[in-house]
Amino acid sequence: MDVAELCMGCMEPRGAGDTCEHCGYREGTEPDSPLHLHPRTELHGQYLIGKVLGHGGFGITYLGWDLNLARKIAIKEYLPSGVAVRTGANSEVIPFSGDSRKDFEYGLERYLDEARTVARFQTHPSVVSVLNFFRANGTAYLVMEYLEGTTFERYLDSHGGKTTVDTILTIMAPVLEALGSVHQQGILHRDISPDNIYITRKWQIKVLDFGAARYALGQKSRNLSVILKEGYAPVEQYHSKGNQGPWTDVYACGATIYRALTGKIPPASLDRMQGDDLRPPGEMGVEIAPQQERAILKALAVQPDARFHSMREFHDTLTGVTLMPVDEPAVEARPARRMEPSSERIVLAGEQSAVAEKREGSSRETPRTRTPQKAPAPKWLWAAAAGMLIAFTGVAGYRQWDDNRKQIEAQKQREMAKARFEEEMKQQEALRQETERRRLEREKEEALLKQQQEALDQKQRELAERESQIEQQRLRAQQQKAPAQPAQGQTQPRQNGNPYEQLNNNLRLRQQQMQQQLQQQLQQQAPRPQQQQFAPPTPTYDDLMRQAYGFSRARNYQASIQASQAAVRVNPNRPEAYANIGWVALYGSGDLSTAMANYRESLRRGGTVWFRVYHDHLNMTFQQRCSGDLGIARDHVEFAAQDHAHNFRIPKSEIREIQGNRIPFRPVSGDFHVKSTDGRNFNFISATNAKPVRDMILQLAGTR
C-alpha cells in the first residue's frame, strides 16, 4: 500500500482528492494544539503518526501505522502537562528548569518501568498489549494494539446510564482478573473508571491507560501530580504519601460497578469521611443478591482496612466462585475404634498370662483363650448414619446442580449480551456511515452553493462594470454632440423662433435610443431577476428559512439575515428566524447585543437557541474534549456533539443548576457546567468569546 494514499484520520486508503471517503478527514489538517505532533511524522524509522485520539494529563495518544507490518496501532507519548513543553522546530520535548526537570526524568523512568512490566502481559486477553517502547524526541513512546469498539462509559450511556448485574459481571470479571495478575507484579492502575474499560467488537474486555499508573516503589514520595476522578478515587489517593495498594484499585472497581448498577457515581470519598450517605443499590431499586451487594459496599469502604485487600478476594466474593464462610450443620462423631484393638490386645495379654500360670500348675490342661464379645451398635445409629449420608449426598448434588444451572444461565446471559452488543455496534456503524454520507452530501451542496454565489457575484461585478462603461460612453457622446457656435456672418435656420430646437430634439432622441439599447443589454446579460435568489414570487416562511440556513452554511451572512428578516415579516410569531439572526450576529459579525436581543425573542416564542461549545471529558482541563452545539430552550437543555457519543437532553424539571465554575486556579476561564438532579455534571466552554458568551448563556438559561 502506498503510504501517501493513507488517511491520517482512519489509516484507510483516502481515495481521490484531499478529503477521505471513509471518515471525512482532510489531508494537511493542522493539529489542534502546538503540543501535538504533526500528522505523517515518522518515529523510530518504523511508525507513522496520525490524528490525536486523546490528550490526558500524562501524555498524548495518537492513531498510528506500522510501516513494517502494515497495520493500525496506537502510539502513546509521555508528555506530562505542566512539566514539559514541545518545541516547534524539531518536535523535541523539553522539561522546564529546576524541579520540573527532576520530576520529568523521574516520571520518564517510571513510565518505561511500567512499559516493561505491562509488556509481560502482552498475551493476557484483558490487558491492552504493549507491542514496543522506545525513546525519541527527548521523551518516550509506547506502541500498543489498536482497538475497535467502545468504552464501558459509552456503552452505559447508550443503555440509559446503567445495566443489569449479569452484564456487569460479564464485563467486570475479566477486569478484576487482569488487575489481580498485574498487582502481583507490583503495578497499580490508580485510574479505573468506565472510560478506561474497553469493549471490542468481538466482545473482548480490555483494561486501558496503564500509562496513567505509577510503578510501586514502597512509600517513596511522588513529585508528579496524580489525576483523580471524583467518585472513583479513594481517600488515600488524595495524599502524596497515602498507603496505596491493591485495595486502591478495589475501591475504583467497586465505584465503577456501583455507577453501572445505579446510574449514579458514588459521592467523593473525602465527602464521605465527614458523613457517609452512600445508598446501597438495593434501596435504589436495583435487583441484586445480598451477597453481591455486601461485596460492593465492602469494596467501597472509606477506610482502606475495611476493604478487600486483594482483587482476587473481591472477584471471588462478587462472582460467587468461593462464597463467604457459612455455618455448616454439625456431624455427630463416630465411636473411636482405634482404642478397641489396644483393649483387645491387653485382654489377650492377661489371658495368656493366666494360661501360662495354669500350664505351670497343670501341664495336662489344654490352654483355652476367649475373644471378648463387643456390644453390637444400636440399629438407630446405623439408620441415622445412613440418613445423614443420604442428606449430605442430596445437598452436594443439589449444590452441584444449582452451580451448573447458574453457570448455564450466566453463559446464556453473556451470549445474549454479546449478541446485543454486536447488533448495537452494527447499528452504530450503519448510523455512522449514514451520518458521514449526509455530511459529505451537505458539504457538496455547500460547495456548490458557494460556487453559485461566487458566480453570481462575479456576474454582478461584470454588469456593474459594463454599466459604468456605457455611462462613460454616453457622457462622451453628449460632449461630442454639443452644438457648435455659428460662424460670423452666417445665419442659423429658424423654427418656431429657436435655432437650436432641432439639434436638441435629435440629441434627446439619440439618448433615448442609447438608454433602450442599454436596458436590452442588461436584460440579456443578467441570469435572472435579483428577486429570485430568495424565493418564488410568493415565498413561504419555511422557504425563506431554508434559504437563510443555506446562506449561513455558505458564510453569506448578509443574505442569510435578509432572508430571516423576510421570514419575520411573513410570520413574526415563529421563533426560527430570530434564532438564526442571533446565530449569524454572534458567529458572523460578533455582534453580541444583536444576538442577545434576537435570542430572547426566539425563546419568548418557544424556540431553541444554539451556541458553539466544547464539552470537557477530563477534570475541567479541556485537554480531552469534543465539540458540538449547546441548545437552550424554555423547557429543556440539550447538547448535540459532533461525535454523537456525548449527546444529552435534560428537561427543565430535572436541571439542578447551570452556573459558571468556581474552582480557584482552574486552567481555563469562561467555563460553566450543567448539573442534573440525578448527579450528572457536564462542563462546557464557549468556542469563541468564552466569558461574554458564557454570561449570555447563563442569562438566557436562568442561573439555577
N, C-alpha and C positions, 0 to 999 in steps of 0.2 A: 504494500500500500504506500502511495506517495504521501509523505508526511505533510507536504504543503497543502494537500486537499483535506486534511483533518480539521474538523471544527474544534476550537478550543473550549467550546461550551459543553459538548457532549462526547467528543472523541469519536464521532462518526463522520463518514465522508460528507463534506459540506454541500456538494453539488455545484451547479453553475451559479456564478455571482458571488458576492461577498457575504450574503445572508444565508445561514444554514437552513436547509429544508426541513430538518428534524426538530431543532429546538429554537430557531429564530435568532441565535447568537450571531452578531455581526463581526466579521473579521476586522481586527485593528481596534477593537473597543479598549479604551484606556481603563486601568484598574480604578476601583472606587476610592482607594486610599494610597497615599505615597508609600505606606509600609508594605504594600503587596508587590510581589514580583510581577513583571510584565508577562503576559501570555507568550508562549513559544520560547521562554527562557530554558536553556539546556543545563542540566545538572549532572555532575559526575560522569559526563560522556555517555549517559545511558537513559536519562529520564527527561521528558519534556513537560514543562509546566503549562497548565490550562487555567481555567477560571477558578476563583476562590469559592470553596464550598462552605467555609466557616472561619470566623476570626474570634478567638477567645482570649482569655487573659494570659495564657501561657504560650500561645502560638497561633499559626495560620495553617489551615488545611486547604490544599489545592487538589483539583482534579488533574491527573497526570497520565502520561503514556510511556510505557516501557518500550524503548526503541529496539531492544534485542528480542523480547518475547512478543512484541506487537499486541499488547493488551492494556486495558484500562487499569489504573492504580490510583491510590490516594497517597498524597505526599504531605507530611506534616512538618512544618518548620518551627523550630524553637525560637520564639521572639516574645519574651515576657513584656507586657505593657508597663510603661513607666520605668523600665530598667535599661532598655536599649532602643536604638533607632536605626533605620536603614538609610544609607547614603544613596542619593540618586545617581551618582556617576557610575559606580561599579557594583551596585546591589550588595555591598558589604554591610553586615550588621555590626554596629559599633556600640558598646555599652557606654553609659555615662561615666564620668570620672568618680573617684572616691569609692564609697561603699557600694554604689551601684555596680561597679566593675567586679567587686568581690562577689556580690550576690549573683551576677550574671554567670560568672565562672562556676560558682558553687552549684547553681541550678543546672548549668550545662552538663556538669559531671553526673549529677543525679539523673538527668534526662537520659544520658547514654547508659547509665547503670540500669535504669528501668527498661530501656530498649533491649539490652542484653538479656535481662531476666524474662521479660514478656515474650521475647523471641523463642524461648524454650517451649512456649505453649502454642507454637505455630500449628501443631496438629490438633489442638483442643477444639472441639466443634463449637464451643460457645465463647471463645475469645478471638477477637479480631486479630488476624495474622499479621505479624511484623515480618516483611519479606527482606528488608535490608535497612541499614542505617549507616550514615557516614557524615563527615564534617565537610563543610564548604561555606564560602561567603562569611567566614568568621563565626558561624553557628553550626547547628546540627540538623539533620533531616531524618525522618522515619518514613520508610516506604511500606505501605500497608495495602492489603487487599481492598478492592473497590466493591462496595456492597450496593445492591439494588433492592429497594423495598421501602420500608417506612419505619419511623421510630415508634416506640410504645406510646409516646405522648400523642403523636398524630393519630395513632390507632384509636386511642381513647377519645380524642376529640371527634373522630368520625363516628363514634358509637355513643354519643350523648354524654361523654365525660367519664363514664365508668363501665364496668363489665362484670361478668359473673366470677364466682370463686374458681370454677373449673378452668375457665380461660386464663385466669391469673396464675393458677398453679402451673398450667401448661407453659406459660411464658417465663415465670419467675423461677421454677425449679431448676432449669439449666443455668440461670444466672447465679443462684445460690451455690450450685455445684462448682461452677467455674471460679467464683470468688473463694470458695474453700480451698481449691487447688492453688490459687495464686497466693493466698495467705500463707500457705506452707513454705513459700519461697521468700517470705518477708516483705511482700508488696501489699500495700493498702491502696484501694482505689480512691476513697475520700470524696467521690463526686457522683455516687449512684443516684439516679433520678430517671423518670420515664424517658427523657430525651437522650439519655446515654445507653438505652437498651434498644437494639435494632432488630427488626423482624424482616428477614429477607423474603423474596418472592417464593422461595421454596420452603418457607416456614422454618427457617433456622434462626435460632436466637443467638445474638452476638452482644457481648459487652464492649462498649466503645469508650474512647477517650481515656486510655491509661496514661496519656501524656500529661494529664492534669493531676496525676497522683504524685506521691513523694516516696522515695526509697526509705525503708525503715532503718533508721540509724539510732535506735535507743531513744534516749531523752535529749539528744542534741537539739539545740535551739535552731529554728529556721529563721532566716532573714527574709526570704521571699514570702510575699503575702499569699494567702490561700483563698481561692474563690469559694464562697459559701453560698448555698442556695437555701433561702429561708424556708423552713418547714422540713427540709431533708437533712440538715446538718445538726449533729448532736452538740451538747454544750462543750465537750472537750475540744471541738474544732475551733471554738471562738477564742481559745487561749494558745499562745505560741508554744507553751510547754505543757499542753494538756496531755493527759495519759491516753494516747490513742492506740488502738489495736483492732483486731477483728470485730470487736463489739461496736466500733465506729461505723463500719460498713453494715453491720447488722441493723443499726438504727435507720440508716438510709434505706435499706431494703424494706424494713417494716413500714417506713413512711411512704415508699413507692406503692406497696401493696395496699396500704390504707387509702391512698389517693385513688387507686384504681377501683377499689371496692365502693367507696362512698362518693367519689367525685369531688372531694374536698381535700386540700393539702392540710396536714396537721399543723396546729399552732407552732410558732417558733419555740425552740427548746429553751431559749433564755426566758421567754414569757412564761413558759410552763413551770419554771423554777419558782416564780412568785406565786402562781396559783394554777394548778393543773386542771384545765377544763376540757381535756381530750375526751370526746364521747366515744364509747365502744361502737363498733359498726352495727351490732345487733340493735342498738337503740335508734339507729338511723334507718331502719327498715331493710338492712342487708340480711339475706338468708345465708347463715354461716354456722358451721358446727361450733359448739362451745370450746372444744379443744383447739380449733384453729384460731378462734377469737382470742383465747388466752395467750396463744403463741405470738400473735401480732402485737397485743398490748405489752407483753413482756419484752419484745424486741424494741418497742417504743418507750421503754422506761427512761426517765430523765437521767437518773444516775447510772453510770456505766456498770457498777457492780450488780445492779438489778437486772441486767440484760443477759441474753445468751452470750457466752464467752467464745463461742466458735460458730462459724457459719454452718458446719455440719450438724451441730446440735439444733440450730434453728430450722434447718432444712428437714431433719428427721421429725421434729415435733410438728411442724406445719403440714407436711405431706402425709404423716401417719406411717412412715416406714418403720420407725421404732416409737411406740407410744410412751407417754409418761408412765412411771410406775403405778400399778394399781394393786389393791388388796386382793390376793388370791385366797380361795377357801382353804382352811386348814385341813390337812390329811392326817387321819388317825395313824399313829405309829404302830408298826407291826411288832409282834413279840420278838425280843432279841434272842436269836437262835444260836449265836456264837458261843454262849455260855453252856449250851446243852452238851456239846462234845466234851468240854472240860469237866463238867459234872459227871458225865458218863465215865470218863477216864478215872476220876477219883473213886467212884464206886467200884469200878473194876479193880483198881489197885487195892482197895480194902478187902474185897472178896478174895483176891489172890493171896493176900496175907493170911486170911482165915484158912484158906485151903492148905497153905503151906504148914500152918500150925497143926491142922488135922492130919496132914501127911506125917508130920513128925510124931504125932500121937498114935496114929494107926496107919501104917503103910498099906494095909489091905483095902482101906476105904477108897472108893473111886472119887476123885475130886469132882465137884459139881459147881457150875457157875450159873448165875441167873442175870439176865439183862433186865434192867429196871424198865417198867412199863410207863410210858409217858401218857399223860391225860389227853384224850382227844380234844381238838379245838371245837368250840361250840359251832353249831350249824349256822346260827345267826351271823357269826363273824365272817364265815365264807360267803354268805349271801350279801352282807354289807360290802365286803371287798369286791365282789362281782358287780354290785350296783355302782360302786364308785368307779370301777374300771369302765363300765359302760357309759357312765356320766361324763368322765374325762374324755373318752373316745368321742362321744357326741359333741361335747364342747369344742374339742380340737377340730372335728370335722366341720362343725358349723363355722368356726373361725376361718378355716381354710376356704370354705365355700363363700363366705362373706368377703374375704380378701380377693378371691378370684372375681366375684361379682363386681366389686369396686374397681378392680383393675380393668375389667372389660368395659365398665361404664366410663371410666376415665379415658380409656383408649377411644371409645366412641366419641366422647366429648372433644378430645384432641383432633380426631379426624374431622368432626363437624366444624370445629373452629378453623382448622386448616382449610377446609373447603370454602367456608365463608370468607376467609381472608383472601384466598386465591381469586374468588369471584369478585370481591371488592377491589382487588388490585387490577383485575381486568377492566372493571368499570371505571376505575380511576384513570387507567391508561387510555381507555376509549374517550373519557371526558377530556383528558389532556390533549389527545390528538385532535378532538373536535374543537377545543378551545384554541389550539395552535392553528388549525385550519382557518378558523374565523379571524384570528388575529392577522394572519397573512393576507386574507381577503380584505380585511379592513385597511391594512397598510397599502395594499394595491389600490383600493378605492381612494384613500387619502392622497397617494402619489398621483393618481390620475386627476383627481380634483385640483391638486396643486398645479399640475401641468396645464389644465384647462384655465385656471385662474391666471397663471403667468401668461398664457397665450392671449387671454382677453385683455390683460393689462398692456401687453405689447401692442395689440390692435388699437387700443385706446390712445396709446402714445403716438402711434403712426398716424391715426386720424387727427389728433391734435396738431401734430407737426404739419400734416397736409393742409389743414385749415389755416394754420399760420402762413404757410407759403401762398395759398390762394389770396389771403387777405393782403399780403405784401404785393402780390401781382395786381390786385385791384387798386391799391394805393398808387402804384407806379402808373397804371393805366389812367387814373384820374389826373395825375400830374402831366402825362403826355397829352391828354385831350383838353388841356386848359385852353381857352380861346386866345388867339394871338391879337395884338394891338393892330388896328388898321393903319395902313401906311398914310403918310401925309398927302393930302390932295385926293385921296380915294374916298369913296362913299360906300357904306355898307347897305345891303338891301334892307328895306324896312317892311316889317309885317306887324300890323296892329300897333305900330308905334314903338316896337322893341327890336333892335337889330340882333340881339343875342338870343332871342327866344328859340329860334330853330336849332342852334347849337346845343342849348340846354336840353331841349327835348330829345335830341339824338343821344346826348350823354346819359340821360335818365333811362332811355330805352336800352342802351348798352349795359348799364349797371343792372337793370332788371334781368336781362338775359344771362349775365355772368352769375348772378345770385341763383337763378334757376338751375344753371349748369352745376354750381357748387352743391346745391341741395341734392341733385340727382347723383352726383359722385359719392356724397356722404351716405346716401341711402344704399347705393350699390356696394360700397366697401364695408359698411357696418354689418357684422354677422347677424345680429338680432337686435331688436329694441332693448335698451338697457333695463326696462322694467321686467323682462323675462328671467333675469338671473335670480329673482327671489321666488316667484310662484306663478301659477296660472293667473288669468285675468282676475279671478275672484279667489284668492288663496284662503285656505282654512288655517285655523290655529295650529293644527298638527303639521300641516305642510310647512308653515313658516318655522316651526321649531326644528323640524328635520333639516331644513336649510341652515338654520342657526348652528346646530350641532356640527353639520358638515363644515361650515366655515371655521368653527372653533378648532376642529381637528386639523384643518389646513392652515391654522395660525393666521387666518384673515379675520382678525378680531373686530375691526371696524364693521365689516359686512355682517358678522355674527351679531353684534349689538343692534345694527339696523334691523335685521330680521327679527330679533327678540322684541324690539320696540314695536315693530309692526304687529307682532303677535299680541302684545299687551293692548294695542288699540283694538284688535279684533275681539279679545276677551280679557278684560282686566282682572277677572276674578280667579283665573287659574295661576298656579304658583310656578310652573316650569320656566316661564320666560324670565321672571325675576331672579330665579336661582341661576340661570345661565348668564344673565347680565352681571350678577355678583361674581360668578366664577371668572368671567372674562376680565372684569375690572381688577380682580385680585391677582390673577396669574398672567394677564395680558399686559396690563399697564401699571400694576402695583398700586392702584387707587383704593386704599383700604376703606375710606369713608363711603365711596360709592358702593363698594362691595358690601359693607355693613348694612347700608340702607336697603339695598335690594334683597339681601339675605333675610332681613327682618320681614320685608313684605312677603317673601316666599313662605316663611314659617307661619306668618299670620293667616295665610290662606291654606295651611295644611300641607305644605311641601317639605322636601328634604334638601338641605344644603350640604355641599361636599367640600372637603379640604384634603389636599395632598399631604400625607404624613408618613413618617417611618414608625414601625412597630418594633419595640425593643424585645430581644429574646434573652438578654443576659444582664441582669443586675443594673439596669439603667445606664449601661455604658454605651449602648447602641453600636457596639462592635459586631454583634450578631443581630441582624435586623432584616425586615422585609418592608417593602414599600407598598402603598395602597392608598385608598380613599376612605376617609372617615366621614360618615353621614350623620347629621344632626337633624332630628325631627321632633315634633311636639310630643309624640308618644313612644319614641324609641331612639336608641343609638346603635349604629351598625358600622362594621368595618369590612371593606372588600379588598382583600390582599391580592397582589398580582400572582402569588404562588398558590392561591386558593386553599392553602392549608391552614391559615390562621383567621379565616372569616368568622365573624360572630354577629349576633343581633340580640340586644338586650332591651326588653320592654322598660318603659319609664318606671313602672311599679317595682322593678327588680334592680334599679340603679341605686346604689348606696351613696356614691359621691362621684363628682367629676371636678377635680381640683389640680392645681399645679403642685409639683413635687416640692417638699420642704426639707429634703435631706441636705444638710450643710456639706460644703466642699464636694458636691457632686461633679462628675466630669463633664456634664453638659448643662446648658441652661435653656430655659424656654420649654422644658419638658413638662408633661402633665400625665395624669392617669385617670382611667375609668374603672371604677370598682363596683362589682355587683354584690347583692345581698348574700349570695352563696359563697363569697370569699374569693372569687376570681378577680384578678387585678391585671390591667393592661396598661403599659406605659407607652406614650407616644411623644413625638416631637414633630413640629411642622417642617415640611421640606424647604420652605422659604420663609424669611422674616419670622424666625421662631417665636420670639417673645410677643410681637404685636399680634400675630395670628393666633398664638396661644390665648391671649387675652380676649380676642374676638370669639374664639370657640367657647371659652368659659362664660362669656356674656350671653351668647346665643343658647348654650345648653342650660344655663342657670346653675350657679355653683351650689352643689348639694352637700 
